[in-house]
Amino acid sequence: MGKLFIVPTPIGNLEDITIRAIRILKEVDFILAEDTRTSAVLLKHYNITTRLASHHKFNEHKTVEHIADQILAGRDIALISDAGTPSISDPGFLLTRTCLNMGVEVECLPGATAFVPALVNSGFPSDRFCFEGFLPQKKGRQKKLKELVDETRTMIFYESPFRLVKALEQFLEYFGSERKVSVSRELSKLFEENFQGTVAEVLAHFQSKTVKGEIVIVLEGKPNSKSKDKEEDDD
């Protein structure tokens, strides 16, 4: 029996890949890629000549069992996404679950994931946090935001640069102007930016400029009333 390898790839800087990941990508029988054109750039950079096959959200429901059957027949297969760790807001969950249900061994390598540096850069508590990924674009978006109003843990969101200002405007509406927020974009790239402040301050900053690149928003959790009471007692 073969094995499915989940292999993280750089989120920007091509140097952010492990030696082990390069070795696995060279040794497997073929690589499943979200976009073969994007992945071809990385593979060429590291002289990886392994055959690429397309695996994305539009075809994964039709192909996962066939892929699992190939692994059961003895093939080693690696799954990569355009950037970061597969299945973290990228294709991968369905294939992983199918393989496990069919008795196929799955091994996930450690590596790049955008929300980790964004969380650390924010300076917000990171001992407990919740990852929300992409908010619903339309249906269910307001419902989700209402559900998170009383969340006390640090919250992490992915967002499109085209919807960043809209997201911050909605944060202003649901979480208030004084809640702290951090926006990270172009992580690990030449024009990386990490901007922190109140929701009102960060909104004003991004309203005044053209936003490009992948976005991670880290939002401070609702202040704990008991902690605030203790601070007042200490004063």
N, CA, C and O of each residue as an XYZ file, in Angstrom:
940
protein
N       0.842     -1.197      0.000
C       0.000      0.000      0.000
C       0.876      1.245      0.000
O       1.919      1.286      0.651
N       0.438      2.256     -0.737
C       1.147      3.528     -0.744
C       0.690      4.421      0.385
O       0.123      3.952      1.373
N       0.938      5.703      0.237
C       0.598      6.657      1.288
C       0.230      7.995      0.653
O       0.759      8.363     -0.396
N      -0.685      8.717      1.304
C      -0.999     10.087      0.907
C      -0.205     11.037      1.787
O      -0.304     10.992      3.014
N       0.581     11.897      1.152
C       1.349     12.913      1.873
C       0.688     14.276      1.669
O       0.479     14.703      0.534
N       0.361     14.953      2.761
C      -0.143     16.320      2.704
C       1.070     17.226      2.887
O       1.692     17.234      3.950
N       1.404     17.993      1.840
C       2.662     18.741      1.850
C       2.405     20.250      1.777
O       1.925     20.742      0.756
N       2.715     20.983      2.838
C       2.580     22.445      2.794
C       3.599     23.054      1.836
O       4.718     22.557      1.710
N       3.208     24.116      1.173
C       4.095     24.839      0.267
C       4.170     26.304      0.703
O       3.312     26.758      1.461
N       5.172     27.048      0.242
C       5.335     28.435      0.683
C       4.107     29.298      0.408
O       3.414     29.115     -0.593
N       3.848     30.249      1.322
C       2.732     31.169      1.125
C       3.160     32.399      0.323
O       2.330     33.233     -0.039
N       4.456     32.503      0.049
C       4.965     33.625     -0.729
C       6.423     33.395     -1.091
O       6.748     33.093     -2.239
N       7.285     33.538     -0.118
C       8.718     33.343     -0.323
C       9.016     31.873     -0.590
O       8.713     31.016      0.239
N       9.606     31.581     -1.739
C       9.839     30.195     -2.138
C      10.827     29.473     -1.228
O      10.925     28.246     -1.275
N      11.556     30.212     -0.404
C      12.501     29.581      0.510
C      11.803     28.940      1.709
O      12.417     28.162      2.441
N      10.538     29.259      1.911
C       9.806     28.744      3.077
C       9.229     27.361      2.811
O       8.014     27.167      2.862
N      10.092     26.412      2.530
C       9.684     25.026      2.345
C      10.736     24.160      3.018
O      11.917     24.507      3.021
N      10.322     23.041      3.584
C      11.270     22.215      4.313
C      12.051     21.299      3.367
O      11.604     20.980      2.265
N      13.224     20.890      3.832
C      14.034     19.943      3.072
C      13.267     18.640      2.869
O      13.329     18.031      1.801
N      12.553     18.228      3.892
C      11.769     16.990      3.804
C      10.668     17.107      2.762
O      10.423     16.164      2.009
N      10.000     18.261      2.711
C       8.935     18.453      1.720
C       9.481     18.322      0.300
O       8.844     17.707     -0.556
N      10.651     18.893      0.050
C      11.266     18.789     -1.273
C      11.565     17.332     -1.606
O      11.319     16.881     -2.724
N      12.097     16.597     -0.628
C      12.413     15.182     -0.863
C      11.155     14.381     -1.185
O      11.147     13.579     -2.119
N      10.084     14.601     -0.404
C       8.830     13.865     -0.637
C       8.281     14.165     -2.023
O       7.841     13.259     -2.731
N       8.304     15.432     -2.412
C       7.768     15.811     -3.721
C       8.574     15.201     -4.865
O       8.045     14.981     -5.954
N       9.826     14.935     -4.620
C      10.657     14.289     -5.647
C      10.432     12.780     -5.692
O      10.592     12.160     -6.743
N      10.061     12.188     -4.555
C      10.000     10.733     -4.463
C       8.637     10.135     -4.792
O       8.566      8.983     -5.220
N       7.542     10.895     -4.601
C       6.211     10.319     -4.817
C       5.983     10.021     -6.298
O       6.701     10.510     -7.171
N       4.961      9.204     -6.551
C       4.649      8.833     -7.929
C       4.041      9.988     -8.715
O       4.339     10.165     -9.896
N       3.193     10.772     -8.064
C       2.732     12.004     -8.687
C       2.179     12.954     -7.634
O       1.909     12.564     -6.498
N       2.018     14.201     -8.038
C       1.602     15.274     -7.132
C       0.250     15.815     -7.567
O       0.048     16.138     -8.738
N      -0.673     15.913     -6.618
C      -1.968     16.551     -6.862
C      -1.842     18.024     -6.515
O      -1.434     18.368     -5.406
N      -2.187     18.894     -7.449
C      -2.016     20.331     -7.251
C      -3.331     21.063     -7.489
O      -4.111     20.694     -8.367
N      -3.565     22.099     -6.699
C      -4.770     22.913     -6.844
C      -4.779     23.612     -8.204
O      -5.791     23.607     -8.904
N      -3.657     24.206     -8.567
C      -3.490     24.826     -9.883
C      -2.111     24.406    -10.393
O      -1.090     24.850     -9.866
N      -2.081     23.566    -11.399
C      -0.807     23.017    -11.874
C       0.123     24.105    -12.402
O       1.343     23.951    -12.337
N      -0.422     25.191    -12.920
C       0.430     26.276    -13.438
C       1.156     26.984    -12.297
O       2.340     27.304    -12.405
N       0.426     27.226    -11.193
C       1.048     27.861    -10.029
C       2.100     26.948     -9.413
O       3.206     27.388     -9.100
N       1.754     25.683     -9.242
C       2.674     24.737     -8.610
C       3.895     24.460     -9.475
O       4.968     24.162     -8.952
N       3.746     24.553    -10.777
C       4.870     24.299    -11.675
C       6.022     25.264    -11.422
O       7.184     24.904    -11.605
N       5.707     26.488    -11.003
C       6.750     27.479    -10.704
C       7.601     27.014     -9.526
O       8.829     27.094     -9.566
N       6.938     26.529     -8.476
C       7.658     26.031     -7.304
C       8.484     24.797     -7.647
O       9.648     24.701     -7.259
N       7.892     23.857     -8.368
C       8.589     22.621     -8.696
C       9.812     22.892     -9.576
O      10.863     22.279     -9.386
N       9.678     23.796    -10.521
C      10.807     24.138    -11.378
C      11.929     24.756    -10.560
O      13.103     24.486    -10.810
N      11.574     25.585     -9.583
C      12.572     26.254     -8.751
C      13.443     25.247     -8.010
O      14.632     25.485     -7.798
N      12.845     24.114     -7.615
C      13.581     23.098     -6.854
C      13.904     21.858     -7.692
O      14.220     20.800     -7.148
N      13.822     21.998     -9.013
C      14.178     20.902     -9.925
C      13.405     19.617     -9.605
O      13.963     18.520     -9.619
N      12.124     19.775     -9.321
C      11.255     18.632     -9.056
C      10.517     18.299    -10.348
O       9.775     19.127    -10.877
N      10.720     17.106    -10.845
C      10.163     16.726    -12.147
C       8.992     15.754    -12.035
O       8.528     15.228    -13.046
N       8.515     15.514    -10.834
C       7.394     14.602    -10.615
C       6.153     15.078    -11.377
O       5.885     16.277    -11.458
N       5.417     14.144    -11.922
C       4.228     14.483    -12.720
C       3.163     15.149    -11.856
O       2.910     14.733    -10.726
N       2.547     16.187    -12.407
C       1.483     16.923    -11.737
C       0.124     16.500    -12.261
O      -0.038     16.223    -13.449
N      -0.863     16.452    -11.353
C      -2.253     16.217    -11.748
C      -3.125     17.247    -11.031
O      -2.803     17.668     -9.920
N      -4.208     17.644    -11.654
C      -5.070     18.682    -11.101
C      -6.029     18.113    -10.051
O      -6.684     17.096    -10.276
N      -6.097     18.786     -8.907
C      -7.036     18.399     -7.854
C      -7.515     19.681     -7.166
O      -6.758     20.311     -6.428
N      -8.763     20.060     -7.408
C      -9.294     21.305     -6.862
C     -10.748     21.112     -6.452
O     -11.317     20.033     -6.619
N     -11.340     22.179     -5.910
C     -12.684     22.069     -5.340
C     -13.754     21.728     -6.368
O     -14.842     21.283     -6.003
N     -13.457     21.933     -7.654
C     -14.455     21.675     -8.679
C     -14.450     20.226     -9.173
O     -15.409     19.781     -9.804
N     -13.362     19.484     -8.884
C     -13.332     18.093     -9.351
C     -13.086     17.075     -8.240
O     -13.129     15.870     -8.488
N     -12.827     17.548     -7.012
C     -12.420     16.607     -5.965
C     -13.506     15.600     -5.594
O     -13.184     14.462     -5.252
N     -14.767     15.980     -5.650
C     -15.833     15.035     -5.295
C     -15.872     13.836     -6.248
O     -16.279     12.737     -5.871
N     -15.442     14.072     -7.480
C     -15.482     13.001     -8.478
C     -14.237     12.105     -8.445
O     -14.268     10.974     -8.930
N     -13.157     12.611     -7.877
C     -11.877     11.917     -8.029
C     -11.317     11.295     -6.760
O     -10.393     10.485     -6.841
N     -11.841     11.642     -5.593
C     -11.181     11.224     -4.345
C     -11.108      9.695     -4.190
O     -10.083      9.172     -3.753
N     -12.171      8.984     -4.540
C     -12.147      7.525     -4.385
C     -11.169      6.888     -5.360
O     -10.494      5.917     -5.019
N     -11.090      7.429     -6.568
C     -10.139      6.918     -7.555
C      -8.701      7.121     -7.063
O      -7.851      6.244     -7.220
N      -8.446      8.282     -6.471
C      -7.110      8.559     -5.940
C      -6.789      7.605     -4.798
O      -5.685      7.063     -4.732
N      -7.751      7.397     -3.896
C      -7.539      6.474     -2.785
C      -7.274      5.060     -3.288
O      -6.448      4.342     -2.724
N      -7.966      4.664     -4.337
C      -7.746      3.331     -4.925
C      -6.316      3.197     -5.459
O      -5.697      2.141     -5.331
N      -5.801      4.266     -6.054
C      -4.433      4.237     -6.570
C      -3.417      4.082     -5.444
O      -2.408      3.392     -5.593
N      -3.696      4.732     -4.318
C      -2.788      4.599     -3.174
C      -2.872      3.185     -2.608
O      -1.855      2.602     -2.234
N      -4.075      2.637     -2.546
C      -4.239      1.254     -2.080
C      -3.497      0.270     -2.983
O      -3.056     -0.792     -2.542
N      -3.371      0.647     -4.253
C      -2.673     -0.209     -5.213
C      -1.158     -0.071     -5.131
O      -0.428     -0.771     -5.834
N      -0.682      0.835     -4.271
C       0.757      0.932     -4.060
C       1.419      2.233     -4.449
O       2.637      2.360     -4.329
N       0.652      3.200     -4.911
C       1.248      4.462     -5.321
C       1.334      5.444     -4.151
O       0.410      5.543     -3.344
N       2.449      6.167     -4.069
C       2.585      7.274     -3.119
C       2.184      8.559     -3.835
O       2.654      8.843     -4.937
N       1.312      9.330     -3.194
C       0.794     10.556     -3.800
C       0.944     11.706     -2.815
O       0.685     11.554     -1.622
N       1.368     12.862     -3.329
C       1.453     14.072     -2.511
C       0.363     15.045     -2.934
O       0.066     15.187     -4.120
N      -0.224     15.708     -1.956
C      -1.232     16.739     -2.215
C      -0.669     18.082     -1.788
O      -0.213     18.237     -0.655
N      -0.698     19.056     -2.694
C      -0.285     20.413     -2.372
C      -1.383     21.379     -2.794
O      -2.221     21.045     -3.631
N      -1.380     22.565     -2.221
C      -2.291     23.618     -2.657
C      -1.465     24.741     -3.267
O      -0.241     24.637     -3.343
N      -2.113     25.804     -3.698
C      -1.375     26.919     -4.302
C      -0.399     27.539     -3.307
O       0.680     27.995     -3.684
N      -0.788     27.551     -2.039
C       0.057     28.137     -1.001
C      -0.417     27.652      0.362
O      -1.619     27.564      0.613
N       0.523     27.341      1.232
C       0.171     26.935      2.581
C      -0.140     25.456      2.697
O       0.294     24.650      1.874
N      -0.899     25.108      3.729
C      -1.201     23.716      4.039
C      -2.546     23.302      3.452
O      -3.559     23.937      3.748
N      -2.585     22.258      2.633
C      -3.862     21.789      2.087
C      -4.877     21.504      3.183
O      -4.524     21.064      4.277
N      -6.127     21.759      2.877
C      -7.318     21.587      3.723
C      -7.544     22.748      4.684
O      -8.612     22.829      5.291
N      -6.568     23.656      4.846
C      -6.799     24.867      5.636
C      -7.325     25.930      4.675
O      -6.544     26.660      4.064
N      -8.652     26.017      4.543
C      -9.315     26.896      3.571
C      -8.857     26.608      2.144
O      -8.886     27.495      1.291
N      -8.440     25.389      1.886
C      -8.038     24.922      0.562
C      -8.504     23.480      0.411
O      -8.821     22.834      1.410
N      -8.555     22.958     -0.817
C      -8.921     21.546     -0.989
C      -7.986     20.628     -0.212
O      -6.799     20.918     -0.058
N      -8.529     19.529      0.272
C      -7.708     18.568      1.011
C      -8.469     17.779      2.040
O      -8.184     16.602      2.263
N      -9.446     18.418      2.678
C     -10.217     17.738      3.717
C     -10.937     16.509      3.175
O     -10.873     15.435      3.772
N     -11.615     16.666      2.055
C     -12.420     15.575      1.492
C     -11.542     14.380      1.133
O     -11.904     13.238      1.419
N     -10.394     14.633      0.509
C      -9.493     13.548      0.133
C      -8.924     12.864      1.375
O      -8.845     11.637      1.431
N      -8.535     13.650      2.356
C      -7.986     13.081      3.595
C      -9.009     12.187      4.272
O      -8.694     11.065      4.668
N     -10.234     12.680      4.406
C     -11.287     11.894      5.057
C     -11.585     10.616      4.287
O     -11.743      9.552      4.885
N     -11.663     10.714      2.954
C     -11.943      9.538      2.129
C     -10.841      8.493      2.288
O     -11.120      7.303      2.436
N      -9.595      8.945      2.256
C      -8.474      8.014      2.404
C      -8.508      7.321      3.763
O      -8.320      6.107      3.843
N      -8.743      8.067      4.811
C      -8.788      7.473      6.145
C      -9.932      6.465      6.259
O      -9.774      5.403      6.861
N     -11.084      6.805      5.677
C     -12.235      5.894      5.719
C     -11.977      4.613      4.922
O     -12.568      3.573      5.211
N     -11.098      4.686      3.922
C     -10.791      3.515      3.098
C      -9.540      2.779      3.581
O      -9.062      1.851      2.929
N      -9.025      3.202      4.719
C      -7.872      2.513      5.288
C      -6.544      2.922      4.699
O      -5.558      2.199      4.842
N      -6.493      4.072      4.033
C      -5.259      4.573      3.436
C      -4.501      5.416      4.458
O      -5.095      6.247      5.145
N      -3.199      5.204      4.555
C      -2.385      5.969      5.492
C      -2.182      7.394      4.977
O      -1.871      7.612      3.806
N      -2.364      8.349      5.877
C      -2.201      9.769      5.534
C      -1.142     10.365      6.452
O      -1.158     10.140      7.662
N      -0.231     11.118      5.873
C       0.804     11.783      6.663
C       0.880     13.245      6.262
O       1.120     13.568      5.099
N       0.671     14.134      7.241
C       0.726     15.575      6.976
C       2.058     16.128      7.474
O       2.387     15.999      8.654
N       2.816     16.737      6.582
C       4.079     17.350      6.958
C       3.824     18.715      7.591
O       2.870     19.396      7.213
N       4.652     19.125      8.543
C       4.531     20.480      9.087
C       5.052     21.490      8.078
O       5.911     21.175      7.255
N       4.531     22.694      8.145
C       5.003     23.700      7.197
C       4.171     24.959      7.217
O       3.442     25.223      8.173
N       4.284     25.729      6.162
C       3.706     27.073      6.105
C       2.188     27.067      6.185
O       1.518     26.275      5.523
N       1.659     27.965      7.011
C       0.228     28.256      7.100
C       0.097     29.740      7.420
O       0.688     30.213      8.390
N      -0.658     30.473      6.630
C      -0.660     31.936      6.718
C      -1.115     32.467      8.071
O      -0.607     33.490      8.530
N      -2.068     31.789      8.722
C      -2.627     32.401      9.919
C      -1.661     32.398     11.104
O      -1.825     33.200     12.024
N      -0.664     31.521     11.107
C       0.250     31.453     12.245
C       1.113     32.716     12.364
O       1.114     33.332     13.429
N       1.849     33.132     11.320
C       2.600     34.383     11.458
C       1.706     35.597     11.671
O       2.091     36.534     12.370
N       0.515     35.591     11.073
C      -0.400     36.718     11.275
C      -0.836     36.805     12.733
O      -0.916     37.899     13.292
N      -1.117     35.668     13.348
C      -1.517     35.634     14.757
C      -0.384     36.123     15.649
O      -0.602     36.943     16.540
N       0.817     35.625     15.412
C       1.963     36.027     16.234
C       2.262     37.510     16.049
O       2.537     38.214     17.021
N       2.209     37.990     14.804
C       2.481     39.403     14.525
C       1.461     40.339     15.163
O       1.772     41.498     15.437
N       0.249     39.849     15.401
C      -0.820     40.710     15.932
C      -0.539     41.167     17.356
O      -0.963     42.251     17.757
N       0.173     40.346     18.124
C       0.397     40.662     19.525
C      -0.790     40.345     20.413
O      -0.765     40.657     21.604
N      -1.836     39.729     19.860
C      -3.008     39.350     20.641
C      -2.759     37.999     21.314
O      -1.881     37.251     20.884
N      -3.520     37.679     22.362
C      -3.340     36.389     23.032
C      -3.425     35.227     22.044
O      -4.360     35.146     21.247
N      -2.444     34.332     22.105
C      -2.413     33.216     21.166
C      -2.460     31.864     21.858
O      -2.303     30.823     21.220
N      -2.682     31.888     23.187
C      -2.796     30.616     23.901
C      -4.122     29.936     23.587
O      -4.219     28.709     23.626
N      -5.139     30.729     23.278
C      -6.444     30.216     22.868
C      -6.959     31.114     21.751
O      -6.992     32.335     21.901
N      -7.359     30.519     20.635
C      -7.881     31.306     19.523
C      -8.815     30.436     18.700
O      -8.806     29.211     18.817
N      -9.624     31.083     17.862
C     -10.500     30.324     16.969
C     -10.253     30.779     15.531
O     -10.192     31.972     15.235
N     -10.114     29.794     14.655
C      -9.868     30.053     13.243
C     -11.188     29.958     12.503
O     -11.810     28.896     12.475
N     -11.624     31.065     11.899
C     -12.913     31.105     11.208
C     -12.770     31.001      9.695
O     -13.768     30.821      8.998
N     -11.550     31.111      9.173
C     -11.366     31.032      7.729
C     -12.097     32.163      7.020
O     -12.170     33.281      7.529
N     -12.636     31.868      5.844
C     -13.383     32.875      5.083
C     -14.807     32.988      5.615
O     -15.494     31.979      5.775
N     -15.246     34.197      5.884
C     -16.650     34.425      6.220
C     -17.505     34.156      4.984
O     -17.032     34.334      3.861
N     -18.761     33.730      5.173
C     -19.648     33.581      4.010
C     -19.721     34.907      3.255
O     -19.798     35.971      3.868
N     -19.698     34.840      1.922
C     -19.709     36.071      1.138
C     -21.042     36.797      1.226
O     -21.080     38.025      1.295
N     -22.140     36.040      1.224
C     -23.461     36.660      1.257
C     -24.327     35.988      2.314
O     -24.425     36.471      3.442
N     -24.953     34.877      1.951
C     -25.868     34.191      2.852
C     -25.127     33.681      4.091
O     -24.131     32.966      3.986
N     -25.628     34.057      5.244
C     -25.054     33.567      6.489
C     -23.955     34.433      7.069
O     -23.469     34.164      8.167
N     -23.557     35.466      6.347
C     -22.451     36.308      6.830
C     -22.833     37.067      8.099
O     -22.093     37.048      9.082
N     -23.981     37.728      8.079
C     -24.407     38.483      9.251
C     -24.685     37.562     10.433
O     -24.385     37.909     11.575
N     -25.252     36.398     10.166
C     -25.521     35.429     11.223
C     -24.235     35.001     11.897
O     -24.173     34.913     13.124
N     -23.207     34.732     11.104
C     -21.913     34.325     11.649
C     -21.305     35.426     12.509
O     -20.784     35.149     13.589
N     -21.365     36.673     12.042
C     -20.813     37.783     12.804
C     -21.553     37.963     14.132
O     -20.933     38.251     15.156
N     -22.877     37.794     14.113
C     -23.645     37.893     15.353
C     -23.234     36.811     16.341
O     -23.171     37.053     17.546
N     -22.956     35.613     15.826
C     -22.539     34.509     16.679
C     -21.201     34.786     17.358
O     -20.929     34.272     18.443
N     -20.370     35.598     16.713
C     -19.027     35.841     17.220
C     -18.915     37.074     18.110
O     -17.842     37.357     18.644
N     -20.002     37.801     18.271
C     -19.964     39.046     19.054
C     -19.446     38.812     20.470
O     -18.702     39.640     20.997
N     -19.824     37.708     21.085
C     -19.423     37.441     22.468
C     -18.230     36.494     22.588
O     -17.909     36.037     23.684
N     -17.572     36.199     21.466
C     -16.405     35.321     21.501
C     -15.243     36.014     22.220
O     -14.845     37.114     21.835
N     -14.698     35.379     23.260
C     -13.625     35.984     24.046
C     -12.226     35.603     23.546
O     -11.236     36.234     23.917
N     -12.152     34.561     22.698
C     -10.847     34.165     22.168
C     -10.458     35.048     20.973
O     -11.324     35.624     20.314
N      -9.186     35.147     20.708
C      -8.706     35.814     19.504
C      -9.289     35.101     18.284
O      -9.296     33.871     18.224
N      -9.776     35.872     17.317
C     -10.407     35.304     16.122
C      -9.558     35.571     14.881
O      -8.976     36.645     14.731
N      -9.499     34.586     14.005
C      -8.681     34.696     12.799
C      -9.565     34.469     11.576
O     -10.334     33.509     11.518
N      -9.441     35.372     10.596
C     -10.231     35.290      9.370
C      -9.312     35.404      8.161
O      -8.289     36.087      8.215
N      -9.677     34.734      7.069
C      -9.072     34.983      5.766
C     -10.032     35.866      4.988
O     -11.249     35.748      5.136
N      -9.493     36.745      4.164
C     -10.363     37.621      3.385
C      -9.709     38.009      2.069
O      -8.485     38.089      1.967
N     -10.534     38.245      1.073
C     -10.074     38.737     -0.218
C      -9.720     40.220     -0.088
O     -10.374     40.935      0.671
N      -8.705     40.699     -0.809
C      -8.398     42.130     -0.759
C      -9.558     42.988     -1.244
O      -9.674     44.151     -0.860
N     -10.416     42.420     -2.085
C     -11.559     43.172     -2.616
C     -12.673     43.337     -1.583
O     -13.537     44.202     -1.728
N     -12.650     42.498     -0.532
C     -13.696     42.576      0.490
C     -13.161     43.013      1.853
O     -13.900     43.006      2.838
N     -11.893     43.389      1.916
C     -11.303     43.761      3.203
C     -12.015     44.939      3.843
O     -12.380     44.875      5.016
N     -12.218     46.012      3.093
C     -12.864     47.204      3.654
C     -14.285     46.875      4.114
O     -14.718     47.321      5.176
N     -15.006     46.092      3.309
C     -16.362     45.697      3.704
C     -16.331     44.904      5.006
O     -17.175     45.110      5.878
N     -15.369     44.003      5.140
C     -15.260     43.202      6.359
C     -14.992     44.094      7.566
O     -15.599     43.912      8.621
N     -14.091     45.051      7.416
C     -13.771     45.951      8.528
C     -14.959     46.840      8.876
O     -15.178     47.153     10.046
N     -15.722     47.245      7.873
C     -16.935     48.035      8.135
C     -17.933     47.207      8.948
O     -18.585     47.730      9.852
N     -18.049     45.937      8.631
C     -18.951     45.065      9.380
C     -18.410     44.777     10.778
O     -19.191     44.639     11.719
N     -17.101     44.685     10.932
C     -16.509     44.529     12.260
C     -16.831     45.753     13.116
O     -17.130     45.631     14.304
N     -16.766     46.930     12.498
C     -17.108     48.171     13.201
C     -18.542     48.117     13.701
O     -18.838     48.530     14.822
N     -19.425     47.605     12.860
C     -20.844     47.521     13.206
C     -21.107     46.517     14.315
O     -21.877     46.799     15.232
N     -20.472     45.335     14.245
C     -20.800     44.256     15.178
C     -19.907     44.213     16.422
O     -20.358     43.811     17.494
N     -18.646     44.626     16.282
C     -17.717     44.507     17.404
C     -17.340     45.844     18.035
O     -16.730     45.879     19.104
N     -17.705     46.950     17.371
C     -17.423     48.268     17.923
C     -16.130     48.863     17.393
O     -15.241     48.144     16.935
N     -16.036     50.186     17.461
C     -14.903     50.898     16.877
C     -13.615     50.733     17.661
O     -12.532     50.915     17.104
N     -13.706     50.385     18.966
C     -12.520     50.333     19.811
C     -11.908     48.941     19.924
O     -10.842     48.785     20.519
N     -12.562     47.932     19.366
C     -11.987     46.577     19.405
C     -10.682     46.571     18.611
O     -10.613     47.163     17.534
N      -9.663     45.917     19.123
C      -8.367     45.864     18.454
C      -8.395     44.838     17.310
O      -9.009     43.777     17.422
N      -7.721     45.178     16.222
C      -7.665     44.285     15.066
C      -6.297     44.419     14.393
O      -5.669     45.476     14.458
N      -5.846     43.358     13.758
C      -4.587     43.363     13.027
C      -4.825     42.776     11.644
O      -5.458     41.729     11.507
N      -4.320     43.449     10.629
C      -4.448     42.962      9.257
C      -3.048     42.679      8.711
O      -2.170     43.542      8.733
N      -2.860     41.460      8.223
C      -1.596     41.070      7.596
C      -1.849     40.758      6.133
O      -2.816     40.076      5.794
N      -0.991     41.252      5.277
C      -1.123     40.963      3.849
C       0.257     40.735      3.235
O       1.267     41.229      3.736
N       0.277     39.983      2.150
C       1.520     39.685      1.444
C       2.570     39.071      2.373
O       3.758     39.374      2.266
N       2.119     38.208      3.280
C       3.034     37.605      4.248
C       4.188     36.886      3.553
O       3.979     36.122      2.610
N       5.384     37.134      4.021
C       6.645     36.555      3.547
C       7.101     37.112      2.201
O       8.144     36.710      1.686
N       6.332     38.027      1.631
C       6.693     38.608      0.335
C       7.382     39.958      0.520
O       7.502     40.451      1.642
N       7.830     40.548     -0.576
C       8.605     41.780     -0.547
C       7.842     42.933      0.099
O       8.429     43.729      0.831
N       6.546     43.030     -0.163
C       5.760     44.157      0.351
C       4.845     43.735      1.503
O       3.718     44.219      1.614
N       5.326     42.845      2.348
C       4.540     42.407      3.507
C       4.152     43.600      4.374
O       4.945     44.517      4.588
N       2.915     43.567      4.867
C       2.421     44.625      5.748
C       1.640     44.003      6.888
O       0.799     43.129      6.677
N       1.928     44.464      8.108
C       1.154     44.093      9.289
C       0.728     45.396      9.954
O       1.560     46.161     10.440
N      -0.576     45.634      9.967
C      -1.078     46.903     10.511
C      -2.063     46.628     11.636
O      -3.056     45.926     11.444
N      -1.784     47.187     12.818
C      -2.632     46.971     13.985
C      -3.224     48.290     14.480
O      -2.669     49.364     14.249
N      -4.347     48.184     15.157
C      -4.977     49.346     15.761
C      -6.406     49.010     16.147
O      -6.786     47.840     16.170
N      -7.191     50.018     16.447
C      -8.612     49.786     16.664
C      -9.270     49.501     15.324
O      -8.698     49.785     14.272
N     -10.466     48.943     15.363
C     -11.178     48.682     14.109
C     -11.331     49.970     13.308
O     -11.160     49.968     12.089
N     -11.655     51.082     13.994
C     -11.834     52.362     13.305
C     -10.532     52.823     12.647
O     -10.548     53.318     11.520
N      -9.408     52.663     13.348
C      -8.117     53.100     12.814
C      -7.688     52.249     11.616
O      -7.201     52.775     10.615
N      -7.870     50.952     11.725
C      -7.450     50.064     10.652
C      -8.346     50.236      9.425
O      -7.875     50.176      8.289
N      -9.627     50.448      9.663
C     -10.543     50.711      8.555
C     -10.125     51.968      7.807
O     -10.064     51.961      6.577
N      -9.835     53.046      8.530
C      -9.427     54.300      7.897
C      -8.141     54.113      7.086
O      -7.993     54.688      6.008
N      -7.226     53.316      7.605
C      -5.959     53.065      6.912
C      -6.181     52.382      5.565
O      -5.591     52.778      4.560
N      -7.024     51.365      5.545
C      -7.211     50.610      4.305
C      -8.226     51.246      3.370
O      -8.264     50.914      2.185
N      -9.047     52.152      3.879
C      -9.939     52.899      2.992
C      -9.162     53.869      2.116
O      -9.631     54.270      1.051
N      -7.979     54.243      2.567
C      -7.207     55.274      1.874
C      -6.199     54.715      0.876
O      -5.404     55.471      0.317
N      -6.219     53.402      0.642
C      -5.219     52.821     -0.249
C      -5.808     51.672     -1.050
O      -6.855     51.128     -0.699
N      -5.129     51.308     -2.126
C      -5.514     50.133     -2.905
C      -4.896     48.905     -2.264
O      -3.688     48.857     -2.032
N      -5.720     47.923     -1.982
C      -5.263     46.740     -1.255
C      -5.021     45.602     -2.231
O      -5.859     45.305     -3.082
N      -3.850     44.963     -2.096
C      -3.508     43.807     -2.914
C      -2.993     42.691     -2.015
O      -2.603     42.923     -0.871
N      -2.998     41.482     -2.553
C      -2.418     40.356     -1.823
C      -3.412     39.608     -0.965
O      -4.533     40.062     -0.738
N      -2.979     38.450     -0.492
C      -3.810     37.641      0.396
C      -3.886     38.303      1.763
O      -2.911     38.887      2.234
N      -5.046     38.208      2.396
C      -5.301     38.935      3.643
C      -5.612     37.970      4.798
O      -6.386     37.025      4.645
N      -4.996     38.231      5.945
C      -5.372     37.559      7.189
C      -5.761     38.643      8.194
O      -4.989     39.565      8.456
N      -6.955     38.524      8.749
C      -7.422     39.466      9.762
C      -7.435     38.758     11.113
O      -8.003     37.675     11.251
N      -6.807     39.376     12.104
C      -6.811     38.834     13.464
C      -7.544     39.829     14.353
O      -7.137     40.985     14.468
N      -8.619     39.379     14.977
C      -9.484     40.250     15.769
C      -9.398     39.885     17.243
O      -9.496     38.717     17.619
N      -9.214     40.898     18.058
C      -9.184     40.698     19.503
C     -10.527     40.140     19.982
O     -11.584     40.546     19.500
N     -10.472     39.209     20.932
C     -11.700     38.678     21.506
C     -12.385     39.704     22.399
O     -11.786     40.706     22.788
N     -13.634     39.442     22.714
C     -14.380     40.337     23.600
C     -13.699     40.383     24.957
O     -13.431     39.339     25.552
N     -13.415     41.586     25.455
C     -12.766     41.691     26.764
C     -13.575     40.974     27.843
O     -14.799     41.086     27.900
N     -12.865     40.239     28.695
C     -13.508     39.507     29.787
C     -13.906     40.481     30.876
O     -13.063     41.193     31.423
N     -15.192     40.512     31.192
C     -15.689     41.478     32.192
C     -15.061     41.251     33.552
O     -14.843     42.205     34.298
N     -14.759     39.976     33.895
C     -14.144     39.680     35.191
C     -12.742     40.260     35.265
O     -12.319     40.765     36.304
N     -12.014     40.180     34.128
C     -10.665     40.729     34.090
C     -10.705     42.243     34.236
O      -9.872     42.834     34.923
N     -11.706     42.878     33.566
C     -11.830     44.318     33.664
C     -12.165     44.737     35.084
O     -11.648     45.740     35.577
N     -13.040     43.964     35.751
C     -13.397     44.260     37.125
C     -12.185     44.142     38.034
O     -12.008     44.947     38.948
N     -11.343     43.133     37.783
C     -10.143     42.923     38.604
C      -9.181     44.095     38.423
O      -8.599     44.576     39.395
N      -9.012     44.560     37.169
C      -8.135     45.693     36.921
C      -8.610     46.915     37.661
O      -7.805     47.664     38.216
N      -9.937     47.129     37.675
C     -10.482     48.295     38.387
C     -10.272     48.162     39.878
O     -10.002     49.153     40.556
N     -10.395     46.914     40.416
C     -10.171     46.708     41.845
C      -8.715     46.964     42.216
O      -8.425     47.528     43.271
N      -7.791     46.542     41.332
C      -6.367     46.734     41.572
C      -6.023     48.203     41.603
O      -5.153     48.629     42.363
N      -6.723     49.000     40.757
C      -6.479     50.452     40.758
C      -6.954     51.087     42.058
O      -6.829     52.299     42.235
